[in-house]
Amino acid sequence: MRKFTNSLIAFFKSFNLFETLFLTFSLITVITVSIVFKSDWLSIVYSLSAIFAMFCLSKSVYLYPIYQIISDGIYVVQSYFNGLYGESILNLFILIPIQIVTAISWFRNKRENSEIQVNKLAWQEWICIFATASALIAPVYFMLKALNTNYLIISVVTFIIPIVSYYLTLRRSVFQFAAYIIQNLVIIVLWLMPIIEGGVGDIGLLPMALTFAIFGINNVYGFVNWTRKYKKQKMSIDKCDFN
């Protein structure tokens, strides 16, 4: 427990000015919008926990998977209550187990400063990733259709892309953030659909959409940050090899 606490303290001490302002602004914005639009407590808790988890990801903190598992668990319940059964199934039976494996992998690949060793994937692995994602389209479509999932086509996309995103996170690839950005854009539409269709009572879902918009900004920062870390780590390895 002491090690966990020390890691958390070190995490907050590592913030630069931009990171401090961005995280503070994000949390305050979500809380304010949630209060104004009278969101339910579950949406608020999910938004706050998810923003913190994704921020840890952008900083390549090895404890990120633990925070994300908590966030995904809340999202399972929230999605189920809103008829997004594909999201519930995806997170409960696929994404959370992937995060458990990720937690083990990241712990084994952390550096002395508690950051993660960034990985570069071979082209053969990329072919397997795209082939697997393509093969999932038909079975996922018919499964979600059988469950009468709301917004079927969008739900199929939001089912498959997160699998790719989480796998790339497990493999510690910089390009996880590109997948996350696409995922965020589609999920924003998914959570805005009830509002767009005129459901006045669904306006409380706005913070959910806002949360994923914040994720998008965070993922752009994550891509830049991880790219910088990869170059720095590679230079360090090359220097050691030269010596």
N, C-alpha and C positions, 0 to 999 in steps of 0.2 A: 504493500500500500504506500509506503514511504517513497519507493522508487517511482510509482505512478504519480504521486503528488509532486515530486521533484521534476519529473518530466513535464508536467502541466505548467509548473512555475517557469521552467526554462522556455517553454513554448511561448508564453505571454511576454517574456523578456526579449524574445527574438523579433518582436514586431518592429517594423520601421514605421515612419509617420503615415505613409500611404495605407499600409495594412491596418493600422489602428483606426484611421478615419473611415476606411471602407467598411470594416466590420462593425464599427459603432453606428455608422449611417444606415447600414443594412438592417441591423437589429431594431433600431429606433423606427425606421420606416415601416417595417413589417408590423411592429406592435401598434403604431399609430393607425395604419390602415385597418388592422384587425379590430381595433376599438371603434373606429368610425363606421365600419360596415357590419359591426356586431357579429364577428365570426365566432364559431364555437371554439371552446378551449382546446379541442384536439387539433384543430388547424393551426392555432397559435403555437402550441407546443411543438408540433411537427416542423413548422417554419423555422422556429428558433434553433431547434436541434439540428436540422438539416443544413442551415446556413453555417453553423459552427463546424459541422462535419466537413462540408465542402471546402471551407476555408482551410481546415487542417490538410485536406488533400492538396490544395494549391501550394501549400508550404512544404509538402512532402514529409509531413510528420508521421512517424511510424505508428502512432496510436490512432490514426485516422479510421482504420477499419472498425475499431471498437465503437467509436461515435456513430459511424454510419450504420452499424447493425441496429443500434437503438433507434435511429431515425427511420430506418426501413421498417422496423416493427410497427412504429406509429403509423407509417404510410399505408401499411397493409389494412389496418382497421379503417382509416379514413377513406381509402379507395373502395372498400367493401360497402360502407354505408352510402356511397354515392353511385353504386351500381357499376363500378369499374372493376369487374371481376378479373379481367386479364391482368391489371396492375397488382391486384391482391395475390393472385396465383404466382405471378412472376417474382414478386418480392419475397414471398414466404418460402417458396420451394426452389427457387433458383438463385436470386440475388443475395439473400442472406447467407445461404451455404457458401456461395462464392466469396463473400466477405469474411467468413470464418477462415477459409483457406488463405485468403489474402492477409489476414492478421498474422497467421503463422509465417507466411512467406516474407512479409515486410519485416517482421521481427528478426528473421534470419539474415535479411539483407540491409539492415540499418548500419549506418556509419557511426563513427565515434560521437558526432554531434547530434545524433538521433534523427538525422535525415536519411532518406532512402537512396540506395544506389540505383540510379536511373539506368534502364535497360534499353538496348536497341534490338528490335526483332528482325529475324532473317526473312527474306522474301518468301521462303517456303511456308513459314508460319502465317504470313499475311494471306496467302492463297487459301490455306485451311480455314482461316477466319471468315473470309468472304464466302467460301463454298458452304460452310456450316450455316451462316446467316441466311443464305439463299435457300438452302434446303429446309429451313424452319418456316418459311412463309406459308406454304400450303397447310401443314398440320396445325399451325397456330391459328390460322384463319378459321378453319372448320371447328376447332376446339372452342374458340371465343364465340363463334356463331351459334354453336350448340348451347352455350351458356347465356345466350341473349344479352351479350355484353353491349353496353351503350357505345355508340360511335365506333363501329366495328373496324373500319379501315384504319382509322387513327390509332385505335387500340392495338392493332396488329403491329404497326410501326413502333409504338411505344413499348411493345413486348420484346421485339427483337433487338432494337438498337441498344437498350440498356445491357443486354447480355454481352454484346460486343464491348461496350464501354467498361463494364465491370471486369471482363476478361483482360482488357488492356491495362486496367488498374492493377489487377493481380500480377500481370507481367511487367509492371512498372515502366510502361511505355509513355513517352511524351504525348503520343497521338491519342491517348485516352481522352484528352481535352477536346480534340476535334469531334470525337464521337459524342461526348457529353454536350457540346454546343448544339449539335443537330438534335440530340435527344431533348434538350431543354426547349428548343423552339417548338417541337411537336407537342410536348406535354403542356406547354403554355396554352396552345390551341385546345387541347383536350379539356383542360380545366375551365377555359373560357366558354366552351360550347353551351353549357346550361344557361349562362348569362346572355350570350348572343341570341339564343333561342327565345329570350324574353322571360326567363324565370326570375321574377323579382326576388323571390325567396332565396335564390341561389347566389345573390350578390355577395354573400358572406364567403364565397369561394374565391373571391378576388385575391386575397392574400396568398392563396396557394399558387395562383398564376404569377403573382409578384415574386414569390419565393424563387420560382424557376427562372424568372427574368434576372434576378440577382445572381443565380447560379451561372447564367450565361456570361455575365460580366466577370464573375470570379474565375470561370474556366478560361477566359481569354488571358487573364492574369496568370493562371496556373500554367498555361502553355508557355508563356514567356518565361516564367520563373523556372520551370522544369528544364526548358531548353538551355537556359543559362547554367543551371546546375549540372546538366549533362556535359556541357563543354568544359566546365571547371573540373568535374570529376575525371573526364577523359584526359585533360592536361595533367592532372595529378598522377594518373596511372601511367601515362606516357613518360612522365618525368622519373617515376620510380623504376620503370623498365630501362630507361636510359642509364640511370645510375647503377 
